[in-house]
Amino acid sequence: MGGRFFFRIRFHIAKFKEFTQLDKIIIQGGVSLSGEVHISGSKNAALPILVSSLLADGLNTYEKVPCLRDIDSIKQLLAHLGAKVEQDQNVVTIDASGLNNSVAPYDLVRKMRASILVLGPLVSRLGKARVSLPGGCAIGARPINIHLKGLEALGASIELKHGYVEATAKRLLGTDIYLDVPTVGGTENLMMAAVLAKGDTVLRNVAREPEIIALADTLNQMGADVQGAGTSVINIKGVKRLYPVSVPIIPDRIEAGTFMVAAALTKGDVRICRCDPDHMRAVINKLKQTGAQIDIERSSIRVRGAEIIKSADVKTLPYPGFPTDMQAQFMVLMALGDRVSLISENIFENRYIHVSELHRMGADIEISGNIAMVKGVKNLYGAPVMATDLRASASLILAGLIAKGETVVHRVYHLDRGYEAIEKKFALLNSKIERVSDS
Ligand code: EPU
C-alpha cells in the first residue's frame, strides 16, 4: 500500500513537472546572425519511420534521429506496445519482435497526435488495435476520419468506443482508395497498413511531402513494394513479410526554413548546412521575393538578409506549396516588411496563435477568417511571451532575435517537441540567447 502510494505521488509529480516545464528562453534582440548552422534530422520524417519498425521482426537502426520530446513520446509508445527501443545520441534502434500489445492508451497518445500512426501497422501485424482518439489541439480540430475510412476500405472493422478507435481485421485486403484531403498522417497510416495487405492497393490524392517519400523508401528497403511516393497516386503491392532496416533520417526542412527566416530577418549572413534545398523550393522562392540573397549548394543554403524587407503575400498549401509549418515564422519577417502582406492559412483552422503575442511585441496584424493582414512596422519590442504550439513558439524566438530589448519566451516545452537544441544553435550564430530554468 505504502509503496503504491509513493509511486502514485511520484507519478503525479512527474506529470505536473511535464505540464509546467519552467524553462524559459531569454533573448537580447538586435544582433545580426552570422556563421553556420547544422540541421538535424526531420521530426516529421522520423516519427512515421520509427513507427514502421512495428511492421517487421528484428533489429532496425535509425540514424540522425533528432533528440526531441516528440521522438521520446513515440519511443515510449513503441516500448509500451512491446518493442525494444534504445537510443545512443542520434541513433535509435528498435526491435519489434516482442510486439504483443495492441493498445495505445490515452496518456501516451494525448502527448502527441502522431501516435495515431500506430493504428495501421498494429491492425496489419496483430489483426487488432485499440488506439486513443487524439482529439483536437491548439491549431485546430484535426480529425482522423480519412485514416479510418481508408482502413475500413482495406477491410478493417472500425468502432469508436469510450474515446478509443477499435479496429480489427483478419487480414487487410488491397483496394482502391481516394483521400478526400491529401493528409500527411493519413497517407502514412494507409501506406503502412497496405504494405502487408493481401493484393494491390492504390492510394489516390495522397500527400506528396518529402516525409512521405522518406517513409516509402524505408518501407521499400524493408522489402515492401511502394511506387509513386512524391506524386498524388501511390501504388502498393502487398507482400507477406518485411525485414529490418538501417536508414538515416532526412534533414528537417522546417528547422532549416526557420533558420533561413532568422538570417533574413536579422539582416544576417548564415549558411544552413546539411539540409536538402530541393525540399525547400517554396520557402526559398518566397524569401527571394522579400529581398534576401540566397545561394544554393548541394546540401547547404546561404542566406544574406537585405537592408529592406519587401512585403510578400503567402498562401499555405500542401507540398510543394508553402508549408503551414513555416507560416508563423514567415509572418514575423512580414511584420517588419516595407508594406502590407496578406498571409492565408489554408491547412489548419486555428493556426494564428502567435498573432496575439506578436501584437504584444508591437506587430500590426489583423486577422479576418483565415487571412492575416500584416502591415510592416519599423521595430518590434521585447516582451514576455508564450505560445501553445511548436511553430508559434519558434516564431516568438525569431521575433525576440530582432526585437529591441529583452524577450522572454515561456513554455519552452513546445519548442523542445520539435527543435533540437534551438537556443544552442542560435547562440552559435552569435545571438544573445540563453535557456534559464526557474525551478
Ligand atoms: N484532415 C482531415 N481528416 C483526416 C486527416 C486530416 O480532415 O483524417 C485535415 C486536417 O484537419 C488538416 C489537413 O487535413 O486540416 C491536413 O492535415 P494532415 O493530416 O496533413 O496533418 P498531420 O498529418 O496531422 C502533419 C505534420 C504537421 C503538419 C501537417 C501539414 C507530422 C507528425 N505532423 O500533420 O506538423 O503541419 O502535416 O503539413 O508529420 C508540426 O511539425 O509543427 C506539425 C504540426
Boltz pocket constraint, residues with backbone or C-beta under 6 A from the ligand:
constraints:
  - pocket:
      binder: B
      contacts: [[A, 43], [A, 44], [A, 45], [A, 47], [A, 113], [A, 114], [A, 140], [A, 141], [A, 142], [A, 143], [A, 144], [A, 145], [A, 146], [A, 147], [A, 148], [A, 181], [A, 182], [A, 183], [A, 184], [A, 185], [A, 186], [A, 207], [A, 324], [A, 325], [A, 346], [A, 347], [A, 348], [A, 349], [A, 390], [A, 391], [A, 418]]
      max_distance: 6.0
